[in-house]
């Protein structure tokens, strides 16, 4: 049986419609399974803002800087760019082209390529739902901090008092850590201790889901209006923070520390795994949101250029965010290191006055005036004589200070929050920062929800006819299930979902996507379809990237991720109330079972869809054989077979033939 081309309009013969006409008015003739009045973007700017808003999220602000810092600085950036060019952009282009050609959500796209692959789309929907559940909790935390930013002084600038005494837990840690763990989360000591619900977080979670629902209830027509602000505003804030950060003492130290290259990390397999995973999640591959957004495009939209443009903006945003983060963290680290020097100088002065220190060991600089002592000068003296001086002198290491709380929520709600509290006008900068986080998260949430709603409404006519009700219902269900994360132990479940509910299933989804397009459907045939859409043929290198490089890279990432999960028992970062410090604990057995169920549940649609399609084919063949038994039929000598794709192509007047 000859495989048929993807559905495509004949843009290359006769009079070709302009691209802008395609945005304003969509095709009048559509496939039978596609809603009759499918929405479309009003302009290319709307589509561009949606794709950039979805791909640029919280991970660009707090995940990429951490990985860059931990894995060799400039060397990691080079590795990231390499993987983005040979793996990320080709796969991004693949999803854009498939969605634009077939004009369906993820379920419809893979079902068109082969009915046996429909489960891939359903798996994408399940993963999107898991991500939406915990992602909106992070938005709720941002709303909570945003609300607390409109007061002076900020509530996390100083430790609270109980009578005349400082709260013990806060005194042992820092005001920002205490506010995050005790005031915001009121967290338990482990995931085994459930605790009560946090009413403040519940209210903020309700507000977050309400905002998402209001932005989504009319589909892309309403969400894109919000994106005009939510996609652009974060860049304004980042540039404001960059200008302010570069003027701070220690900013250049922080930036130099981040970008200092360590070429030896290229020999570490785990660094390659982390870089590939970051490329994978930064571009939003496998969620189905890229396919959904591109399905609203006109057929002649240059999706090849879009793939490079969106990926480049995503990468540059990560670099910009890294500059901002480490300029501010450099300021924070420098201030803490100088406070350490001042404390040690006071200790040294006391020891000298007590005649406990040999005069030959005393430094040549003016230790009686700590503010005049440079950090480098002190460290040189300490490395030479510090161990010989009695007392509790410490090495004031700027690098050690830079490593404190620079990943994920620790970066946003502890380290960066503490740094902002040191700035003049701290409430203004705090409100600006958390409003930026809220908008970054909203744009990603809109894309994630579109990855759920678009495929299901394309697939089921009843849902398409009641899309507004379905959207509201989905948000209500998301809020109710999200109450799990508003418990006192909710932060531990957020970490569990973030680490395990999406990573492995999404990698498997993308492996199936790549294999189905490049091998089952055929890379050459897919390039033919793209040529019919765009009017020119992409370079043949994409054929080999999709068939070999991308597929092998994703299989390698799948293997490395799976092996790591089995050889190292999963752990989570917990807060110990007694010691007022963070510690890593192993997940209990029941939590490991929950992780396994999350992964299994996310991947179950793939084999179920395959088995269902096989059984359906056999049932049809049996019925056809019974129906035609004992009857004569005229058999066509034409080898071409009709498929849903052929029918749609004929309806659209496609004249091109594909070998």
Residue, then its C-alpha position, 0 to 999 in steps of 0.5 A: x500500500x502506498x503511503x499518501x501525502x499529508x493534507x495540503x492546499x495547492x498553494x503553488x499552482x494558479x493564483x497563490x493566496x497571500x500569507x496574511x489572508x491565510x491568517x485572517x481567514x482559514x480554509x473553507x474546505x476542511x477534513x471531515x474530522x476537523x471542526x468546520x469553523x476552525x479558529x486562526x491567528x489574526x496576524x503573524x505577531x499573535x502566533x509568534x507571541x504565542x509560540x515564544x510565550x509557551x517556550x520561554x518559561x520559568x525554566x529559562x529564569x531559574x533552570x538554565x542559569x543553574x545548569x550553566x553555573x554547575x556545568x562549566x559556564x561557557x562550555x555548557x553554553x557551547x554544548x547547549x547550542x550544539x545540541x539545539x542545532x542538531x537535535x532541538x531545532x530539527x524536532x521543533x521544525x518537525x512538530x511545526x510542519x506536522x501541525x501546520x500541514x494536518x491542521x489538527x491537535x496532537x491526537x489528530x496529527x498522529x492519527x492521520x499519519x497512522x491510526x495506530x499512533x493516536x495514543x501518542x497524542x493522548x499521552x501528550x495530553x496526559x503529560x500536559x495535564x500533569x504539568x498544568x497541575x503543579x505549574x499553576x501552584x508555582x503561579x500561586x506562590x508567585x501571586x502570594x509573594x506579589x501580594x506581600x511585596x506591597x509593604x515596607x519593609x518587606x516581610x522577609x527582610x527581618x526575622x520576626x520577634x516573639x516577645x523580645x526574642x527572635x524566632x529560633x527557626x529564623x535565627x538559625x537560618x535566614x529571614x528569606x528561608x524562614x519566610x519561604x518555608x514557614x510563612x509561605x509553605x508552612x512546610x512539614x519535615x518530610x513528605x510522610x507528614x501530610x499536615x493541614x491545607x494552607x488557606x493562603x496558598x488555596x486562595x492564590x491557587x484559585x486566583x491562578x486558575x481563575x486567571x488561566x480560565x479567563x484567558x482561555x475560555x474563548x480559545x486562542x482569541x482570548x488567550x492571545x490578547x493576554x499574551x500581548x502583555x504576558x509575553x512582552x512584559x518579562x523582557x522589559x523587566x529582565x532588561x530593567x534588572x540587567x541595567x540595575x544589576x550591572x551597577x551593583x558591586x559584585x555583579x561582574x564577579x557573578x557574571x565572570x563566575x558563571x561564564x568561566x569555561x571548564x572544558x573538561x565537563x564535555x567528557x562527563x556523560x551527565x552534563x550531556x544528559x542535562x544539556x539535552x534535557x534542557x534543550x528538550x524542555x526549553x523548546x516544549x517538545x512533545x507537549x503537543x502545544x507546538x503542534x496545536x499552535x501551528x495548526x492555526x496557521x495558514x498552509x504557506x506559513x514559513x514554519x522553517x524560519x519560525x523554528x529557527x527564530x523561536x529557538x534563537x529567542x528562547x536561547x537568548x532569553x536564557x542567556x539574558x536571564x542568566x546575566x540578570x540572575x548572576x549579576x544580582x547573585x554576585x552582588x548578594x555573594x559579595x555582600x555576604x563575603x565582605x560581612x564574613x571578612x568583617x566578622x573574621x577581622x573582629x575575631x582576629x582583633x579580639x585574639x590579638x588584644x588577648x595576646x593569643x596571636x603571634x605578631x608575625x602572623x598578623x596581616x599587613x593590611x589594616x584589620x582594624x578597619x574591615x571595610x577597607x580590606x579587599x576580599x582577595x587580600x584577605x583570602x590570600x592572607x587566610x590561605x597562608x596563615x589562617x590555620x595557624x591563628x587560634x579562634x574560628x576564622x573562616x575562608x570567605x569564599x565568594x564561589x561558595x556564597x554563589x552556590x547557595x540556593x541557585x536552583x529552581x524555587x530556591x533561586x526565585x523565592x530565597x536567593x533572588x528574593x534575599x538579593x532584592x531585599x538588599x536593594x534600595x526601593x526593595x518593594x518595587x523590585x520585588x513586585x516587578x520580579x514576581x509579576x514577571x514570574x507570574x506572566x512567564x508562567x501564564x504564557x506557558x500555562x496557556x500553551x500547556x492548556x492548549x496542548x490539552x484542549x485543542x487535540x480533544x476538541x479536534x477529536x471529539x465533536x461534542x467537546x468542540x461544540x461545547x469548548x467554553x464549558x469544557x475549558x471551564x470544566x478543565x480548570x475546575x478539575x485542575x484546581x480541585x486536584x491541585x489542592x493536593x499541592x496546597x497541603x503543608x507537604x505540597x512542595x514535596x509533591x511539586x518536586x515529585x511531579x516536576x522531576x518524574x511525571x513529565x521527563x520520561x513520558x515526554x522523551x518516549x513521546x518524542x521518540x515515537x514522533x520522530x520514528x513515525x515521521x522519519x521511518x513509518x511515514x518516510x522522511x523523504x515523503x514528509x519533505x515532499x509535503x513540506x515542499x508542497x506547503x512552502x513552495x521550496x524544499x528544505x535541505x536534505x540534511x533534515x532527512x538524516x537528522x530526523x532518521x538518525x541523529x535526532x532519533x539516536x540522541x533521544x534514545x540515548x537520553x531515554x536510556x541515560x534518564x532511565x538508568x539514572x532513575x534505577x541506579x540512584x534512589x530518588x531523593x527530594x530536598x526537605x526542610x528540617x525545622x529543628x536544625x532550620x536547614x535543608x537536607x536531602x531525604x530519600x522518597x519512601x516506598x509509597x512515593x516511589x509507587x506514585x512516581x511509577x504510576x504517574x509514568x505508567x499512566x502517562x505512557x499507557x495511551x500509546x500501547x492502548x491506542x496501538x492495540x485498539x487500532x489493530x483490533x479495529x482493523x481486524x474487526x473491519x477486515x472480518x466484517x468486510x470478508x463476511x459481507x463480500x463472501x460468495x459475491x463477485x466484485x470488480x477489482x480496480x487495477x489501480x494500486x493507490x489506496x484511499x486513506x483519510x489523508x487522500x480524501x482530505x487532499x482531494x477535497x482541498x484540490x491537491x494536484x501534486x503526486x508523491x512517489 
